[in-house]
Amino acid sequence: MSTGELLSIEPLELKFPFELKKQISCSLQLSNKTENHVVFKVKTTNPKKYCVRPNTGIVLPRSTCDIIVTMQAQKEAPSDLHCKDKFLLQSAVVTAGTSQTDITADMFNKDSGHIVEECKLKVVYVSPPQPPSPVPEGSEEGSSPKGPSTDNGNPSGPEFASVTKALAKSQENSSETRALISKLTEEKNNAIRRNSKLRQELDASPLCDHNVQDLLKHDGKKNRGGVSFMFVAIVGLIGIIVGYFIKKT
C-alpha cells in the first residue's frame, strides 16, 4: 500500500494471471483519508493494451474509489512472463463542488503551480492457477476402496452381470440334476413293477418248476438289489456335483 498525503493506493503492483487470447482484469482501490476533495488521473505507458475505468475521477473526503484495469487479449506471451508496462496515478486537491465534467489536464500540471502527488505502479504477470489434479476414488489416505457400484442398494455393472451368469448356470445345472433324478426314479419304479408282475405270474402258474421259480426269484432279488445300489450311487454322485456348484457360486 502507498500512503500519500492525499490518497492511499492498494495494491502497488497490478498482477494479471496471464493467459493467451483472453481479457484479464485487476482492481485498484483509492482511499481518501483527508477532509479534502481529491481528483485523480491514471496514465499508462501502453494505452492501447489496457483499459482503465474510471481513468479520472474525484474521491470525496473519507471515502474510497475502486478502479478496474483490463488488459486486452494477447496473442503472444512475453518471455519469462516479464512485463515492462507501468502506470502512473496522479492526484491533486480540488475545491468542494468540483464535478467530473470539471476535470481538466491542467489540474495535474505542476508547472501551473498545482500540488500534484504521483505514484508509479508496476505490471506483473503471474501464471494462472492450475486446476487440482484428480484423485482416484479410494486412494486418499485413511479411505477404504469402494465396493461395486449400486443403484438403490442393488449391485450393478460387471459384478452384477457375473453374479447373474453364475446363478443362471447353477440353476441350469440344478434343473439337469432334478431331471436325471426323476428319470432314475421312474426307471426304478418301472423295474419294481415289472419284477412284481413277473412274480405274480410265476405264483399263478402250477406247471412251473420250483428250480425255475427259485432262479427267477433269485434273479429278481439281484435286479432289485442292483437297481437300489446303482440308484444310491448315482444320487450320491449328483449330490457331490450340486454341492460343488453351490460352493463355487
Wavefront OBJ file of the C-alpha trace (Angstrom):
o trace
v 0.000 0.000 0.000
v 1.168 3.510 -0.820
v 0.215 6.098 1.794
v 0.485 9.573 0.328
v -0.758 12.764 1.836
v -3.839 12.705 -0.381
v -4.627 9.114 -1.398
v -3.733 5.628 -0.196
v -3.355 3.126 -3.068
v -3.791 -0.615 -2.797
v -2.051 -2.563 -4.327
v 1.118 -1.042 -5.774
v 1.517 -3.847 -8.324
v -1.076 -4.693 -10.953
v -0.996 -8.508 -11.075
v -2.513 -10.189 -14.125
v -2.883 -14.019 -14.308
v -1.600 -14.168 -17.877
v -3.489 -16.276 -20.421
v -3.268 -16.032 -24.198
v -6.244 -14.698 -26.141
v -8.143 -13.746 -23.011
v -9.017 -10.406 -21.408
v -7.764 -10.172 -17.836
v -8.700 -7.611 -15.182
v -7.420 -6.497 -11.813
v -8.502 -3.739 -9.453
v -7.117 -0.785 -7.532
v -8.626 0.899 -4.519
v -8.040 4.568 -3.742
v -8.723 5.770 -0.187
v -9.097 9.446 0.718
v -8.473 9.846 4.444
v -8.373 13.630 4.339
v -11.074 16.244 4.592
v -10.389 17.456 1.053
v -11.869 16.613 -2.307
v -9.161 14.834 -4.293
v -9.102 14.495 -8.068
v -7.125 11.687 -9.708
v -5.970 10.585 -13.147
v -4.460 7.269 -14.293
v -1.874 7.093 -17.098
v -0.064 4.125 -18.668
v 2.958 3.619 -20.905
v 0.869 1.338 -23.164
v -2.626 2.855 -23.530
v -3.631 0.556 -26.436
v -3.043 -2.517 -24.323
v -5.004 -1.502 -21.214
v -8.440 -0.113 -20.472
v -8.871 1.822 -17.192
v -12.329 2.542 -15.773
v -12.594 5.188 -14.485
v -9.313 6.750 -15.577
v -10.244 10.061 -13.932
v -12.488 10.974 -11.029
v -12.968 12.655 -7.689
v -12.636 10.915 -4.332
v -14.751 12.552 -1.658
v -13.427 13.136 1.864
v -13.181 9.941 3.980
v -14.296 7.731 1.116
v -12.883 5.229 -1.385
v -12.935 4.660 -5.128
v -12.390 1.379 -6.998
v -10.621 1.306 -10.382
v -10.740 -1.642 -12.785
v -7.760 -2.150 -15.124
v -8.360 -4.566 -18.020
v -5.595 -5.955 -20.207
v -6.672 -6.734 -23.756
v -6.323 -10.307 -25.056
v -2.728 -11.037 -26.067
v -1.662 -13.226 -28.991
v 1.862 -13.897 -27.714
v 3.291 -14.498 -24.263
v 6.340 -12.458 -23.200
v 9.497 -14.369 -22.322
v 9.586 -15.391 -18.640
v 6.249 -13.530 -18.205
v 8.223 -10.310 -17.825
v 6.375 -7.031 -18.441
v 7.826 -3.536 -18.721
v 4.490 -1.720 -18.710
v 3.906 0.861 -15.976
v 1.094 3.034 -14.646
v 1.173 6.489 -13.115
v -1.538 7.709 -10.760
v -1.711 11.462 -10.217
v -3.827 13.197 -7.559
v -4.477 16.795 -6.510
v -6.763 18.743 -4.209
v -9.769 20.492 -5.744
v -12.429 22.722 -4.284
v -15.646 21.298 -2.944
v -18.361 21.131 -5.580
v -15.995 20.162 -8.409
v -17.692 17.623 -10.675
v -16.470 15.005 -13.107
v -17.028 17.314 -16.053
v -14.850 19.978 -14.457
v -11.722 17.830 -14.512
v -9.048 19.135 -16.918
v -5.470 18.189 -17.746
v -4.255 21.468 -16.252
v -5.250 20.272 -12.739
v -2.305 17.815 -12.943
v 0.192 20.271 -14.369
v 2.908 21.080 -11.853
v 4.110 23.975 -13.972
v 0.787 25.701 -13.316
v 1.553 25.801 -9.619
v -0.682 22.850 -8.625
v 0.461 20.461 -5.928
v 0.278 17.052 -7.578
v 1.088 13.735 -5.958
v 2.301 10.916 -8.197
v 2.538 7.179 -7.593
v 4.083 4.691 -10.030
v 2.580 1.207 -10.343
v 4.262 -1.828 -11.895
v 2.585 -4.515 -14.005
v 3.333 -8.109 -13.039
v 2.293 -11.199 -14.973
v 1.687 -14.330 -12.928
v 0.937 -17.887 -14.004
v -2.769 -18.772 -13.938
v -3.845 -21.099 -11.121
v -3.588 -24.769 -12.043
v -6.688 -26.950 -11.693
v -6.424 -29.555 -8.909
v -5.215 -32.952 -10.077
v -7.923 -35.632 -9.986
v -7.592 -38.090 -7.104
v -8.626 -41.682 -7.826
v -11.512 -42.892 -5.716
v -10.403 -44.768 -2.644
v -6.744 -43.592 -2.932
v -6.954 -40.938 -0.233
v -5.186 -41.731 2.988
v -7.476 -43.331 5.505
v -10.179 -44.102 2.980
v -11.206 -47.593 2.027
v -11.701 -48.697 -1.567
v -15.266 -48.515 -2.730
v -17.182 -51.689 -3.441
v -19.231 -52.358 -6.523
v -21.493 -49.514 -7.553
v -25.114 -49.891 -6.626
v -28.439 -48.474 -7.679
v -30.946 -48.350 -4.831
v -28.906 -50.920 -2.924
v -28.689 -53.431 -5.822
v -25.350 -54.344 -7.435
v -24.798 -53.028 -10.932
v -22.172 -53.164 -13.636
v -19.820 -56.049 -14.486
v -20.103 -57.570 -10.998
v -23.866 -57.891 -11.307
v -23.564 -59.491 -14.763
v -21.017 -62.006 -13.429
v -23.203 -62.956 -10.463
v -26.271 -63.286 -12.699
v -24.409 -65.535 -15.113
v -23.161 -67.768 -12.284
v -26.643 -68.060 -10.807
v -28.136 -68.895 -14.179
v -25.517 -71.606 -14.734
v -26.164 -73.017 -11.262
v -29.923 -73.069 -11.857
v -29.357 -74.794 -15.215
v -27.211 -77.484 -13.569
v -29.807 -77.914 -10.809
v -32.546 -78.390 -13.414
v -30.494 -81.047 -15.194
v -29.821 -82.800 -11.886
v -33.501 -82.829 -10.946
v -34.396 -84.229 -14.390
v -31.817 -87.012 -14.033
v -33.066 -87.945 -10.543
v -36.653 -88.001 -11.820
v -35.653 -90.273 -14.733
v -33.775 -92.703 -12.466
v -36.671 -92.813 -10.014
v -39.092 -93.602 -12.826
v -36.823 -96.400 -14.131
v -36.536 -97.868 -10.635
v -40.322 -97.833 -10.210
v -40.776 -99.485 -13.630
v -38.295 -102.219 -12.702
v -40.081 -102.873 -9.423
v -43.425 -103.069 -11.218
v -42.029 -105.458 -13.830
v -40.499 -107.679 -11.136
v -43.729 -107.690 -9.143
v -45.735 -108.638 -12.229
v -43.333 -111.453 -13.028
v -43.585 -112.868 -9.508
v -47.380 -112.769 -9.719
v -47.293 -114.696 -12.996
v -44.919 -117.308 -11.558
v -47.002 -117.762 -8.433
v -50.120 -118.263 -10.560
v -48.573 -120.976 -12.812
v -48.710 -124.572 -11.216
v -46.679 -126.123 -14.069
v -43.585 -124.069 -13.370
v -40.685 -125.967 -11.867
v -39.602 -124.910 -8.410
v -35.985 -124.591 -9.601
v -37.068 -122.205 -12.311
v -39.127 -120.230 -9.782
v -36.230 -120.131 -7.340
v -33.898 -118.995 -10.132
v -36.263 -116.255 -11.243
v -36.851 -115.177 -7.655
v -33.102 -115.087 -7.142
v -32.661 -113.012 -10.289
v -35.421 -110.678 -9.168
v -33.660 -110.139 -5.871
v -30.412 -109.445 -7.707
v -32.150 -106.975 -10.006
v -33.793 -105.167 -7.108
v -30.526 -105.060 -5.216
v -28.617 -103.867 -8.281
v -31.105 -101.150 -9.060
v -31.099 -99.923 -5.476
v -27.286 -99.820 -5.280
v -26.963 -98.071 -8.634
v -29.640 -95.555 -7.677
v -27.918 -94.752 -4.375
v -24.541 -94.369 -6.097
v -25.928 -92.033 -8.787
v -27.842 -89.933 -6.247
v -24.664 -89.607 -4.150
v -22.652 -88.512 -7.211
v -25.289 -85.950 -8.139
v -25.240 -84.608 -4.578
v -21.464 -84.102 -4.823
v -21.827 -82.258 -8.167
v -24.589 -79.983 -6.849
v -22.550 -79.215 -3.720
v -19.533 -78.320 -5.865
v -21.512 -75.847 -7.984
v -23.169 -74.275 -4.942
v -19.799 -73.806 -3.244
v -18.278 -72.332 -6.417
v -21.154 -69.836 -6.754
l 1 2 3 4 5 6 7 8 9 10 11 12 13 14 15 16 17 18 19 20 21 22 23 24 25 26 27 28 29 30 31 32 33 34 35 36 37 38 39 40 41 42 43 44 45 46 47 48 49 50 51 52 53 54 55 56 57 58 59 60 61 62 63 64 65 66 67 68 69 70 71 72 73 74 75 76 77 78 79 80 81 82 83 84 85 86 87 88 89 90 91 92 93 94 95 96 97 98 99 100 101 102 103 104 105 106 107 108 109 110 111 112 113 114 115 116 117 118 119 120 121 122 123 124 125 126 127 128 129 130 131 132 133 134 135 136 137 138 139 140 141 142 143 144 145 146 147 148 149 150 151 152 153 154 155 156 157 158 159 160 161 162 163 164 165 166 167 168 169 170 171 172 173 174 175 176 177 178 179 180 181 182 183 184 185 186 187 188 189 190 191 192 193 194 195 196 197 198 199 200 201 202 203 204 205 206 207 208 209 210 211 212 213 214 215 216 217 218 219 220 221 222 223 224 225 226 227 228 229 230 231 232 233 234 235 236 237 238 239 240 241 242 243 244 245 246 247 248 249
